[in-house]
Amino acid sequence: MKEKLENDIKSVLEELGVENPKVSLDYPVHVEMGDFTSNVAMVHSKELGKNPFDLAEEIKTKINMDGVKVEVVKPCLLY
């Protein structure tokens, strides 16, 4: 699943005009935050001239992860 998600995100970024997308999925520090986390929208937002949150939402709507819940959340600090 991780590899498919990474490839889907790369495809969306290429479709949006990113020449060499860097996609990294990590495991969140807090289990309640989900299975994977990524800062891909922060990494590529400036290159595309988009707000990172808006870019993340756009990626979310374009990836095909049937049966898998994908969420975009604003950054927060958890201590």
DSSP file (Angstrom, degrees, kcal/mol; ACC not computed):
  #  RESIDUE AA STRUCTURE BP1 BP2  ACC     N-H-->O    O-->H-N    N-H-->O    O-->H-N    TCO  KAPPA ALPHA  PHI   PSI    X-CA   Y-CA   Z-CA
    1    1 A M     >        0   0    0      0, 0.0     4,-2.5     0, 0.0     5,-0.2   0.000 360.0 360.0 360.0 -41.1    0.0    0.0    0.0
    2    2 A K  H  >  +     0   0    0      1,-0.2     4,-2.5     2,-0.2     5,-0.2   0.928 360.0  47.4 -60.2 -45.5    2.8    2.4    0.9
    3    3 A E  H  > S+     0   0    0      2,-0.2     4,-2.5     1,-0.2    -1,-0.2   0.900 111.7  50.2 -64.3 -41.1    4.5    2.0   -2.5
    4    4 A K  H  > S+     0   0    0      2,-0.2     4,-2.7     1,-0.2    -1,-0.2   0.921 111.4  48.8 -62.6 -44.1    1.2    2.4   -4.4
    5    5 A L  H  X S+     0   0    0     -4,-2.5     4,-2.4     2,-0.2    -2,-0.2   0.916 111.2  49.6 -63.1 -43.7    0.4    5.6   -2.5
    6    6 A E  H  X S+     0   0    0     -4,-2.5     4,-2.4    -5,-0.2    -1,-0.2   0.925 113.0  47.0 -60.3 -44.8    3.9    7.0   -3.2
    7    7 A N  H  X S+     0   0    0     -4,-2.5     4,-2.3     2,-0.2    -2,-0.2   0.892 111.2  51.0 -65.7 -40.1    3.5    6.3   -6.9
    8    8 A D  H  X S+     0   0    0     -4,-2.7     4,-2.1     2,-0.2    -1,-0.2   0.911 111.2  47.9 -63.2 -42.2    0.1    7.8   -7.0
    9    9 A I  H  X S+     0   0    0     -4,-2.4     4,-2.5     2,-0.2    -2,-0.2   0.915 110.8  51.5 -65.8 -42.3    1.3   11.0   -5.4
   10   10 A K  H  X S+     0   0    0     -4,-2.4     4,-2.5     1,-0.2    -2,-0.2   0.917 109.3  50.9 -59.2 -43.4    4.3   11.2   -7.7
   11   11 A S  H  X S+     0   0    0     -4,-2.3     4,-2.3     1,-0.2    -1,-0.2   0.910 110.1  48.8 -61.6 -43.0    1.9   10.8  -10.7
   12   12 A V  H  X S+     0   0    0     -4,-2.1     4,-1.8     2,-0.2    -1,-0.2   0.927 111.5  49.5 -63.3 -44.6   -0.3   13.6   -9.5
   13   13 A L  H  X>S+     0   0    0     -4,-2.5     5,-2.7     1,-0.2     4,-0.6   0.903 110.9  49.2 -63.0 -40.9    2.7   15.9   -8.9
   14   14 A E  H ><5S+     0   0    0     -4,-2.5     3,-1.0     1,-0.2    -1,-0.2   0.907 109.3  52.9 -63.1 -40.9    4.0   15.2  -12.4
   15   15 A E  H 3<5S+     0   0    0     -4,-2.3    -1,-0.2     1,-0.3    -2,-0.2   0.832 107.8  52.0 -61.2 -33.3    0.6   15.9  -13.8
   16   16 A L  H 3<5S-     0   0    0     -4,-1.8    -1,-0.3    -5,-0.1    -2,-0.2   0.563 130.6 -92.8 -82.5  -8.9    0.6   19.2  -12.0
   17   17 A G  T <<5S+     0   0    0     -3,-1.0     2,-0.5    -4,-0.6    -3,-0.2   0.524  74.0 144.2 113.9   6.1    4.0   20.1  -13.5
   18   18 A V      < -     0   0    0     -5,-2.7    -1,-0.3     1,-0.2    -2,-0.1  -0.684  34.0-159.2 -79.1 124.4    6.6   19.0  -11.0
   19   19 A E  S    S+     0   0    0     -2,-0.5    -1,-0.2     1,-0.3    -5,-0.1   0.892  82.3  14.9 -74.4 -40.6    9.6   17.8  -13.0
   20   20 A N  S    S-     0   0    0     -7,-0.1    -1,-0.3     2,-0.0     2,-0.0  -0.648  83.0-157.7-135.9  77.2   11.2   15.6  -10.3
   21   21 A P        -     0   0    0      0, 0.0     2,-0.6     0, 0.0   -11,-0.1  -0.295   3.6-152.9 -65.0 136.3    8.8   14.9   -7.5
   22   22 A K        -     0   0    0     18,-0.1     2,-0.5     2,-0.0    21,-0.1  -0.941  18.2-179.7-107.4 113.2   10.2   13.9   -4.1
   23   23 A V        +     0   0    0     -2,-0.6     2,-0.4    20,-0.0   -17,-0.1  -0.964   5.2 173.7-120.3 124.4    7.7   11.8   -2.2
   24   24 A S        -     0   0    0     -2,-0.5     2,-0.5     2,-0.0    15,-0.4  -0.987  11.8-165.4-131.5 122.7    8.4   10.5    1.2
   25   25 A L        -     0   0    0     -2,-0.4     2,-0.3    13,-0.1    13,-0.2  -0.932  15.9-178.9-106.7 128.8    5.9    8.7    3.4
   26   26 A D  B     -A   37   0A   0     11,-3.1    11,-2.4    -2,-0.5    -2,-0.0  -0.753  32.5-104.9-119.9 166.9    6.8    8.3    7.0
   27   27 A Y        -     0   0    0     -2,-0.3     9,-0.2     9,-0.2     8,-0.1  -0.815  43.7-115.8 -90.7 131.3    5.3    6.7   10.1
   28   28 A P        -     0   0    0      0, 0.0     6,-0.1     0, 0.0    -1,-0.0  -0.285  11.3-127.6 -67.5 152.8    3.7    9.3   12.4
   29   29 A V  S    S+     0   0    0      1,-0.1     2,-0.6     4,-0.1     3,-0.1   0.884 100.3  53.4 -64.2 -39.4    5.1    9.7   15.9
   30   30 A H  S >  S-     0   0    0      1,-0.1     3,-2.3     3,-0.0    -1,-0.1  -0.888  77.2-147.0-104.8 121.4    1.7    9.3   17.4
   31   31 A V  G >  S+     0   0    0     -2,-0.6     3,-1.7     1,-0.3    -1,-0.1   0.813  96.3  65.1 -55.2 -35.4   -0.3    6.2   16.3
   32   32 A E  G 3  S+     0   0    0      1,-0.3    -1,-0.3    -3,-0.1     3,-0.1   0.585  87.6  72.2 -67.4  -8.3   -3.6    8.1   16.5
   33   33 A M  G <  S-     0   0    0     -3,-2.3    -1,-0.3     1,-0.3     2,-0.2   0.413 111.3-101.2 -88.1   2.2   -2.4   10.3   13.6
   34   34 A G    <   -     0   0    0     -3,-1.7    -1,-0.3     1,-0.1     3,-0.1  -0.606  39.3 -64.1 114.3-173.0   -2.8    7.5   11.0
   35   35 A D  S    S+     0   0    0     -2,-0.2     2,-0.3     1,-0.2    -1,-0.1   0.828 110.5  16.6 -86.6 -35.8   -0.6    5.0    9.2
   36   36 A F        -     0   0    0     -9,-0.2     2,-0.3    -3,-0.2    -9,-0.2  -0.945  58.4-166.4-138.0 157.3    1.5    7.4    7.2
   37   37 A T  B     -A   26   0A   0    -11,-2.4   -11,-3.1    -2,-0.3     2,-0.3  -0.976   9.2-179.6-139.1 153.3    2.4   11.1    7.1
   38   38 A S        -     0   0    0     -2,-0.3     3,-0.2   -13,-0.2   -13,-0.1  -0.995  29.3-156.7-153.0 150.0    4.1   13.2    4.4
   39   39 A N    >>  +     0   0    0    -15,-0.4     4,-2.1    -2,-0.3     3,-0.6   0.028  56.6 125.0-109.6  24.1    5.2   16.8    3.9
   40   40 A V  H 3> S+     0   0    0    -16,-0.3     4,-1.9     1,-0.3     5,-0.2   0.827  70.8  53.5 -56.7 -35.9    5.0   16.5    0.1
   41   41 A A  H 3> S+     0   0    0      1,-0.2     4,-1.4     2,-0.2    -1,-0.3   0.887 109.4  48.5 -68.5 -37.1    2.7   19.4   -0.3
   42   42 A M  H <4 S+     0   0    0     -3,-0.6     4,-0.5     1,-0.2    -2,-0.2   0.892 111.0  51.9 -66.4 -38.7    5.1   21.6    1.7
   43   43 A V  H  < S+     0   0    0     -4,-2.1     4,-0.3     1,-0.2    -2,-0.2   0.883 122.2  27.7 -66.0 -39.8    8.0   20.5   -0.4
   44   44 A H  H  X S+     0   0    0     -4,-1.9     4,-1.6    -5,-0.2    -1,-0.2   0.456  93.7  91.8-107.0  -1.6    6.4   21.2   -3.8
   45   45 A S  H  X>S+     0   0    0     -4,-1.4     5,-2.5     1,-0.2     4,-0.9   0.904  88.6  48.0 -63.6 -42.2    4.0   24.1   -3.0
   46   46 A K  H >45S+     0   0    0     -4,-0.5     3,-0.6     1,-0.2    -1,-0.2   0.917 108.9  54.0 -65.1 -42.7    6.4   26.9   -3.8
   47   47 A E  H 345S+     0   0    0     -4,-0.3    -1,-0.2     1,-0.2    -2,-0.2   0.854 116.4  38.9 -58.7 -35.9    7.5   25.3   -7.1
   48   48 A L  H 3<5S-     0   0    0     -4,-1.6    -1,-0.2     2,-0.1    -2,-0.2   0.503 109.3-122.6 -93.7  -5.6    3.8   25.1   -8.2
   49   49 A G  T <<5 +     0   0    0     -4,-0.9     2,-0.3    -3,-0.6    -3,-0.2   0.871  68.5 128.5  67.3  37.0    2.9   28.5   -6.7
   50   50 A K      < -     0   0    0     -5,-2.5    -1,-0.2    -6,-0.2    -2,-0.1  -0.883  69.0-100.8-125.0 154.5    0.2   27.0   -4.5
   51   51 A N     >  -     0   0    0     -2,-0.3     4,-2.7     1,-0.1     5,-0.2  -0.553  35.5-128.0 -65.9 133.7   -0.8   27.1   -0.9
   52   52 A P  H  > S+     0   0    0      0, 0.0     4,-2.4     0, 0.0     5,-0.2   0.876 108.2  49.6 -56.5 -40.4    0.5   23.9    0.7
   53   53 A F  H  > S+     0   0    0      2,-0.2     4,-2.1     1,-0.2     5,-0.1   0.917 112.3  47.6 -65.7 -42.3   -2.9   23.0    2.2
   54   54 A D  H  > S+     0   0    0      2,-0.2     4,-2.2     1,-0.2    -1,-0.2   0.896 111.7  50.6 -65.0 -39.8   -4.7   23.6   -1.1
   55   55 A L  H  X S+     0   0    0     -4,-2.7     4,-2.6     2,-0.2    -2,-0.2   0.914 108.9  51.6 -63.7 -42.5   -2.0   21.5   -2.9
   56   56 A A  H  X S+     0   0    0     -4,-2.4     4,-2.5    -5,-0.2    -2,-0.2   0.908 110.0  49.3 -60.7 -42.2   -2.5   18.7   -0.3
   57   57 A E  H  X S+     0   0    0     -4,-2.1     4,-2.1     2,-0.2    -1,-0.2   0.898 110.7  50.6 -63.3 -40.5   -6.3   18.8   -0.9
   58   58 A E  H  X S+     0   0    0     -4,-2.2     4,-1.2     2,-0.2    -2,-0.2   0.914 110.7  48.1 -64.7 -43.0   -5.8   18.6   -4.7
   59   59 A I  H >X S+     0   0    0     -4,-2.6     4,-1.7     1,-0.2     3,-0.5   0.932 109.9  53.9 -60.8 -45.4   -3.5   15.6   -4.3
   60   60 A K  H 3< S+     0   0    0     -4,-2.5     3,-0.2     1,-0.2    -2,-0.2   0.901 108.4  48.0 -56.9 -44.0   -6.0   14.0   -2.1
   61   61 A T  H 3< S+     0   0    0     -4,-2.1    -1,-0.2     1,-0.2    -2,-0.2   0.753 114.5  46.9 -71.7 -22.2   -8.8   14.4   -4.6
   62   62 A K  H << S+     0   0    0     -4,-1.2    -1,-0.2    -3,-0.5    -2,-0.2   0.657  90.6  90.0 -97.2 -16.6   -6.7   13.0   -7.5
   63   63 A I  S  < S-     0   0    0     -4,-1.7     2,-0.8    -3,-0.2   -58,-0.1  -0.529  70.8-135.7 -81.8 151.9   -5.2    9.9   -5.9
   64   64 A N        +     0   0    0     -2,-0.2     2,-0.3     1,-0.1    -3,-0.1  -0.820  41.9 148.7-111.1  92.4   -7.0    6.6   -6.3
   65   65 A M    >   -     0   0    0     -2,-0.8     3,-2.3     3,-0.2    -1,-0.1  -0.595  30.3-161.7-122.6  68.5   -7.0    4.8   -2.9
   66   66 A D  T 3  S+     0   0    0     -2,-0.3     3,-0.1     1,-0.3    -2,-0.1  -0.245  75.9   7.0 -53.7 129.8  -10.3    2.9   -2.9
   67   67 A G  T 3  S+     0   0    0      1,-0.2     2,-0.5     0, 0.0    -1,-0.3   0.485 106.2 108.1  77.6   2.9  -11.3    1.8    0.6
   68   68 A V    <   -     0   0    0     -3,-2.3     2,-0.5     2,-0.0    -1,-0.2  -0.955  68.0-130.2-116.8 129.3   -8.5    3.8    2.2
   69   69 A K        -     0   0    0     -2,-0.5     2,-0.5    -3,-0.1    -3,-0.0  -0.651  25.1-172.9 -79.5 123.7   -9.2    6.9    4.2
   70   70 A V        -     0   0    0     -2,-0.5     2,-0.4   -10,-0.1    -5,-0.0  -0.979   5.8-176.8-119.1 127.5   -6.9    9.8    3.2
   71   71 A E        -     0   0    0     -2,-0.5     2,-0.5     2,-0.0    -2,-0.0  -0.933  21.2-147.9-126.4 148.3   -7.0   13.1    5.2
   72   72 A V        -     0   0    0     -2,-0.4     2,-0.4   -15,-0.0   -19,-0.0  -0.968  25.6-179.5-109.9 125.9   -5.4   16.4    4.9
   73   73 A V        -     0   0    0     -2,-0.5     3,-0.1     3,-0.0    -2,-0.0  -0.950  29.7-114.1-126.9 146.9   -4.7   18.1    8.2
   74   74 A K        -     0   0    0     -2,-0.4    -2,-0.0     1,-0.1     0, 0.0  -0.507  49.0 -91.9 -73.0 146.2   -3.2   21.4    9.1
   75   75 A P        +     0   0    0      0, 0.0     2,-0.3     0, 0.0    -1,-0.1  -0.261  52.2 174.5 -59.3 143.3    0.1   21.1   11.0
   76   76 A C        -     0   0    0     -3,-0.1     2,-0.6     2,-0.0    -3,-0.0  -0.974  30.9-116.7-145.4 160.4   -0.1   21.0   14.7
   77   77 A L        -     0   0    0     -2,-0.3     2,-0.5     2,-0.0     0, 0.0  -0.876  25.9-170.8-101.3 127.3    2.3   20.5   17.6
   78   78 A L              0   0    0     -2,-0.6    -2,-0.0     1,-0.1   -48,-0.0  -0.973 360.0 360.0-118.2 121.3    1.8   17.5   19.8
   79   79 A Y              0   0    0     -2,-0.5    -1,-0.1     0, 0.0    -2,-0.0   0.343 360.0 360.0-124.9 360.0    3.8   17.3   23.0
